[in-house]
Amino acid sequence: MIAANDVLDVESELGRIVTELEVSKDTGDVIIAVCNDFSLRKLITDEIIQRTGYNRYDIHLDEKNKNLPKILSEEKDEILDSIVFVHGIEKAEPEIYRYLNFQRDIFYKLKQRVVLWCYSGFVRNLLKYAADFWRFKGNTYEFDLKVERELPVVQYMLSKDIHYRDIDELNSRIKIFEYLLKEVKSDRENADILLKMGIFYYLKYDLDKAEEMYRKSLAINEALGRKEGVASGYGNLGNVYQIRGDLDKAEELYRKSLAIEKKLGRREGIANQCGNLGNAYLIRDDLDIAEELYRKSLLINEDIGRKEGAASDYSNLGNVYRIRGDLAKAEGMYRKSLELFISIGSENMIKKLNFLITDLKQSGRMTTQELLQPVTVCRQCDPDLQHSRSYLDAVSAFNQRRLAGKKEQ
């Protein structure tokens, strides 16, 4: 149950509420869902039904229909095997508190799953006027930011790091950002949302959609003269071309981004593009330049305290040493990477590093092309690992193109 001062991500709460609804199928449950935005309520309701696959039944309370337990009892045959969503709770005040408190036994008898959409003040009033019902109900889920939070909802969602547990959560994030895109009026926010959506599609391996989002974001940022947005756009487009195997185009975009980041003095951006360029040179088997670029990135990331960036740098350096055959150094780099990913709770990368360490001991040295194989095996165990790093897929695309060229010759 969330404390009054907790603020949780929309997509994180969505995953929790879906889980509770699924496990309470035969026992019934009453869930409080707090959201002041009616459009967002609709979006989340639709997503819950899509994720669970259950039927949906809506009850709308108003000034003449306030007794929710009675309505549920009268319509019990119609709501079988459905999730009931209750709307208009604010129109049923103050009588609704008495009905819930003194007729809560109806919820026991019906064993029905009920989601009460409400505003934040309703939760406080439940504690005050319906204490018995409060103890009886299920969990409370927050889909709004607290008013005392410094950042508005759009800036808050944009500021969150990109961590996800599975493809469902990734799809959920895309839908949330599609909603935000319709709501915002600022070109600047539009550009940032499009860029973030591009990253989500990129992680889904939908490269065409990712490129579309990146280019839309880039066009807006260029029109606004936002150099940092332009730099990010070039870098992310470079990742798309890298996976497609067009390393020359990818490097061109990375260097454009790097030049802007250096002018702006944005050290995080410089580190990102050094790492991206390192991946491109690794794919080309130019290990010395790749190592040099990874170490430049690592030096910056450690200096600014950016753990996720440093973790990726150590992992990339581990790959360099493994290709060279220095397995002891490779394992040392992998373990440093693993330690950092554990500290930030990046589940996908923890799985990947554990697998790489195990495979290193079993398989030993590998060429750049062979390094793709452990991840292919690993994908069979956990398909989400395909989203962990881009260069491994780029290796495959690059080598396929190279082999195709040899056959033609």
C-alpha positions in Angstrom: 0.0 0.0 0.0 1.4 3.4 -0.9 2.1 6.0 1.8 0.5 9.4 1.3 3.8 11.0 0.3 4.9 8.3 -2.1 5.0 9.0 -5.9 5.4 6.0 -8.2 5.7 5.8 -11.9 2.4 5.3 -13.9 3.7 2.3 -15.7 5.1 0.8 -12.5 1.7 1.2 -10.7 0.0 -0.3 -13.7 2.0 -3.4 -13.5 1.1 -3.8 -9.8 -2.6 -3.2 -10.2 -2.8 -5.7 -13.0 -1.0 -8.3 -10.9 -3.4 -7.8 -7.9 -6.5 -8.0 -10.2 -5.2 -11.3 -11.7 -4.4 -13.0 -8.3 -7.8 -11.9 -6.8 -9.9 -13.5 -9.6 -11.7 -16.0 -7.3 -11.5 -14.1 -4.0 -12.6 -10.6 -4.9 -11.0 -7.3 -4.2 -11.7 -3.6 -3.8 -8.9 -1.4 -5.2 -8.6 2.3 -4.8 -7.1 4.0 -7.9 -6.2 7.7 -7.5 -6.0 9.8 -10.6 -7.2 13.4 -11.0 -6.9 13.3 -14.8 -10.0 11.8 -16.4 -8.3 11.2 -19.8 -5.5 9.3 -18.0 -8.1 7.2 -16.1 -9.6 6.1 -19.4 -6.2 5.2 -20.8 -5.2 3.1 -17.8 -8.6 1.4 -17.7 -8.3 0.4 -21.3 -4.7 -0.9 -20.6 -5.8 -2.9 -17.6 -8.5 -4.7 -19.7 -6.0 -5.3 -22.5 -3.4 -6.7 -20.2 -5.7 -9.0 -18.2 -8.0 -10.1 -21.0 -11.0 -9.9 -18.6 -14.4 -8.4 -19.3 -15.1 -4.8 -18.3 -18.1 -3.4 -16.5 -18.5 0.3 -15.7 -20.6 1.8 -13.0 -21.2 5.6 -13.0 -22.3 7.1 -9.6 -24.2 10.4 -9.5 -26.4 12.4 -7.1 -29.3 9.9 -7.5 -27.2 6.7 -7.4 -24.8 6.8 -4.5 -25.2 3.4 -2.8 -22.4 1.4 -4.6 -22.8 -1.8 -2.5 -26.5 -1.9 -3.4 -25.8 -1.3 -7.1 -23.3 -4.1 -7.1 -25.7 -6.4 -5.4 -28.5 -5.7 -7.8 -26.3 -6.1 -10.9 -24.4 -9.2 -9.6 -25.5 -11.4 -12.5 -24.3 -8.8 -15.1 -20.8 -8.3 -13.6 -19.8 -12.0 -13.3 -16.2 -12.6 -14.5 -15.7 -8.9 -15.1 -13.6 -6.2 -13.6 -15.9 -3.4 -12.3 -14.7 0.1 -12.7 -16.5 2.7 -10.6 -16.6 6.3 -11.8 -18.1 9.5 -10.4 -17.2 8.7 -6.8 -17.0 12.4 -6.0 -20.7 12.9 -7.0 -21.7 10.4 -4.4 -20.2 12.2 -1.4 -20.7 12.4 1.5 -23.2 9.4 1.6 -20.8 7.1 -0.2 -18.6 6.8 3.0 -21.5 5.5 5.1 -22.6 3.1 2.4 -19.0 1.6 2.0 -18.4 1.4 5.7 -21.6 -0.2 6.9 -22.4 -2.4 3.8 -18.9 -3.7 3.2 -20.1 -7.3 3.8 -21.6 -7.2 0.3 -18.1 -7.1 -1.1 -17.3 -10.3 0.9 -20.4 -12.1 -0.5 -20.0 -11.0 -4.2 -16.2 -11.8 -4.3 -16.1 -9.2 -7.1 -13.0 -7.3 -8.3 -13.8 -3.6 -8.1 -11.7 -0.6 -9.0 -12.8 2.7 -7.5 -11.5 5.7 -9.5 -11.2 8.7 -7.2 -9.3 11.9 -6.5 -6.6 12.2 -3.9 -8.9 13.8 -1.2 -11.1 10.7 -1.3 -8.4 8.6 0.3 -8.1 11.0 3.2 -11.8 11.0 3.7 -12.0 7.2 3.7 -9.5 7.1 6.5 -11.6 9.6 8.5 -15.2 8.6 7.7 -14.9 4.9 6.7 -12.2 3.3 8.8 -13.7 -0.1 8.8 -13.9 -0.2 5.0 -10.3 1.2 4.8 -9.0 -1.9 6.7 -11.1 -4.2 4.5 -10.2 -2.9 1.1 -7.2 -3.9 -1.1 -4.3 -1.8 -2.1 -4.3 1.9 -3.1 -2.6 2.9 -6.4 -1.4 6.4 -7.3 -1.5 7.5 -11.0 -0.9 11.2 -10.3 2.0 13.2 -9.1 1.6 15.0 -5.8 0.9 18.7 -5.9 3.9 19.5 -3.9 6.2 17.9 -6.4 8.5 20.4 -8.1 8.2 18.9 -11.6 4.9 18.9 -13.7 3.9 15.4 -14.9 5.5 15.7 -18.3 8.9 16.8 -17.0 8.7 14.2 -14.3 8.0 11.3 -16.8 10.8 12.6 -19.1 13.3 12.8 -16.3 12.9 9.1 -15.3 15.7 6.7 -16.3 14.8 4.0 -18.9 14.6 0.8 -16.9 11.9 -1.8 -17.7 11.2 -5.4 -16.6 9.6 -6.8 -19.7 8.1 -6.0 -23.1 4.7 -5.4 -21.5 6.1 -2.6 -19.4 7.8 -1.2 -22.5 4.6 -1.1 -24.4 2.9 0.5 -21.4 5.4 3.3 -21.4 4.8 3.9 -25.1 1.1 4.3 -24.5 1.7 6.7 -21.6 3.9 8.8 -23.8 1.4 8.7 -26.6 -1.1 10.1 -24.1 1.4 12.8 -23.0 2.1 13.7 -26.7 -1.6 14.5 -27.2 -1.8 16.6 -24.0 1.3 18.9 -24.3 1.3 22.2 -26.2 5.0 23.0 -26.0 7.2 22.2 -29.0 10.1 21.6 -26.7 8.1 19.0 -24.7 6.9 17.5 -28.0 10.5 17.0 -29.1 11.5 15.4 -25.8 8.5 13.1 -25.8 9.2 12.0 -29.4 12.8 11.3 -28.6 11.9 9.2 -25.6 9.3 7.3 -27.7 12.0 6.7 -30.3 14.2 5.1 -27.6 11.3 2.8 -26.5 10.7 1.6 -30.1 14.4 1.1 -30.5 14.4 -1.1 -27.4 11.6 -3.0 -29.0 13.7 -3.4 -32.1 11.1 -1.6 -34.2 13.8 0.4 -36.1 11.6 2.0 -38.6 9.3 3.4 -35.9 12.3 4.5 -33.8 13.8 6.4 -36.8 10.5 8.1 -37.4 10.3 9.3 -33.8 13.9 10.4 -33.8 13.6 12.4 -37.1 10.4 14.2 -35.9 12.1 15.1 -32.7 15.3 16.2 -34.5 13.2 18.4 -36.9 11.5 20.2 -34.0 14.8 20.7 -32.1 16.5 22.1 -35.2 13.7 24.6 -35.8 13.9 25.6 -32.1 17.7 25.9 -32.2 18.0 23.4 -29.3 21.6 22.2 -29.8 21.4 19.5 -27.0 18.3 18.1 -28.6 19.9 18.0 -32.0 22.9 16.2 -30.6 20.7 13.6 -28.9 18.8 13.1 -32.2 22.0 12.5 -34.2 23.3 10.0 -31.6 20.1 8.0 -31.5 19.8 7.9 -35.3 23.3 6.7 -35.4 22.3 3.7 -33.2 19.5 2.8 -35.7 22.0 2.9 -38.6 24.5 0.9 -36.6 22.0 -2.0 -36.0 21.1 -1.9 -39.7 24.8 -2.5 -40.5 25.5 1.0 -42.1 28.5 1.8 -40.0 29.7 4.6 -42.1 26.4 6.5 -41.7 26.3 5.6 -38.0 29.8 7.0 -37.5 28.9 10.2 -39.4 25.9 10.8 -37.1 27.9 10.0 -33.9 30.6 12.5 -34.9 28.0 15.2 -35.6 26.6 14.6 -32.2 30.0 14.5 -30.5 31.0 17.9 -32.1 27.9 19.5 -30.7 28.3 18.0 -27.3 31.9 19.2 -27.1 30.8 22.8 -28.0 28.1 22.6 -25.3 30.5 21.1 -22.8 28.0 18.3 -22.0 30.2 15.6 -20.5 27.5 13.0 -20.4 26.8 13.5 -24.1 30.5 13.3 -24.9 30.7 10.0 -23.0 27.7 8.6 -24.8 29.1 9.3 -28.3 32.6 8.1 -27.4 30.9 4.8 -26.3 28.8 4.7 -29.5 31.9 5.3 -31.7 33.7 2.6 -29.7 31.0 0.1 -30.6 31.3 1.0 -34.3 35.1 0.4 -34.2 34.6 -2.8 -32.3 32.4 -4.1 -35.0 35.1 -3.3 -37.6 37.6 -5.2 -35.4 39.6 -2.1 -34.8 40.1 -3.0 -31.1 42.8 -0.4 -30.3 40.6 2.6 -31.3 37.5 0.9 -29.7 39.4 0.6 -26.4 40.6 4.2 -26.5 37.1 5.5 -27.0 35.6 3.2 -24.3 38.2 4.4 -21.8 37.5 8.1 -22.7 33.8 7.4 -22.0 34.6 5.5 -18.8 36.8 8.3 -17.5 34.0 10.9 -17.9 31.3 8.6 -16.5 33.2 7.8 -13.4 34.1 11.5 -12.9 30.5 12.6 -13.1 29.2 9.6 -11.0 27.2 8.1 -13.8 27.0 4.4 -12.8 25.0 3.1 -15.8 27.4 4.7 -18.3 30.4 3.3 -16.5 28.8 -0.1 -16.2 28.3 -0.2 -20.0 31.9 1.0 -20.5 33.3 -1.8 -18.4 31.2 -4.4 -20.2 32.4 -3.1 -23.6 36.0 -3.2 -22.4 35.4 -6.8 -21.3 34.4 -7.6 -24.9 37.6 -6.0 -26.2 39.8 -8.1 -23.9 37.8 -11.2 -24.7 38.3 -10.8 -28.4 42.0 -10.3 -27.8 42.2 -13.5 -25.7 43.0 -11.8 -22.3 40.3 -13.7 -20.5 41.4 -12.7 -16.9 41.1 -9.0 -17.8 37.8 -9.6 -19.6 36.3 -11.3 -16.6 37.5 -8.4 -14.3 35.8 -5.9 -16.6 32.6 -7.9 -16.7 32.5 -8.2 -12.9 33.0 -4.5 -12.5 30.1 -3.9 -14.9 27.9 -6.4 -13.1 28.6 -4.8 -9.7 27.5 -1.4 -11.0 24.4 -2.8 -12.7 23.4 -4.6 -9.5 23.8 -1.3 -7.6 21.3 0.4 -9.9 18.9 -2.6 -10.2 19.2 -3.0 -14.0 17.7 -6.6 -14.2 18.2 -7.1 -18.0 21.9 -6.2 -17.8 22.5 -8.2 -14.6 21.2 -11.3 -16.5 23.3 -10.5 -19.5 26.6 -10.0 -17.5 26.0 -13.1 -15.5 25.6 -15.0 -18.7 28.7 -13.5 -20.3 30.8 -14.3 -17.2 29.6 -17.9 -17.3 30.1 -18.2 -21.0 33.5 -16.7 -20.8 34.7 -19.5 -18.5 33.1 -22.2 -20.7 34.0 -20.9 -24.2 37.0 -18.7 -23.7 38.3 -16.4 -26.4 36.0 -15.3 -29.2 36.1 -13.3 -32.4 33.9 -10.3 -32.8 31.5 -12.3 -34.9 31.5 -15.3 -32.5 30.7 -13.0 -29.6 27.2 -12.7 -31.0 26.5 -16.4 -30.3 26.3 -16.3 -26.5 23.6 -13.6 -26.8 21.7 -15.7 -29.3 21.7 -18.5 -26.9 20.8 -16.2 -24.1 17.8 -14.8 -26.0 16.3 -18.3 -26.1 16.2 -18.1 -22.3 15.1 -14.5 -22.0 14.0 -12.7 -25.2 14.1 -9.3 -23.4 17.9 -9.5 -23.4 17.9 -8.6 -27.1 17.3 -5.0 -26.0 20.4 -4.8 -23.8 23.1 -3.5 -26.2 22.9 -2.6 -29.9 26.4 -3.4 -31.2 25.8 -7.2 -30.9 23.0 -7.0 -33.5 25.1 -4.6 -35.5 27.9 -7.2 -35.6 25.5 -9.7 -37.2 24.2 -7.2 -39.8 27.7 -6.0 -40.6 29.1 -9.5 -41.1 26.1 -10.6 -43.1 26.6 -7.7 -45.4 30.3 -8.4 -45.7 29.7 -12.1 -46.5 27.1 -11.2 -49.1 29.6 -8.9 -50.7 32.2 -11.6 -50.9 29.7 -14.0 -52.5 28.9 -11.4 -55.2 32.6 -11.0 -55.9 
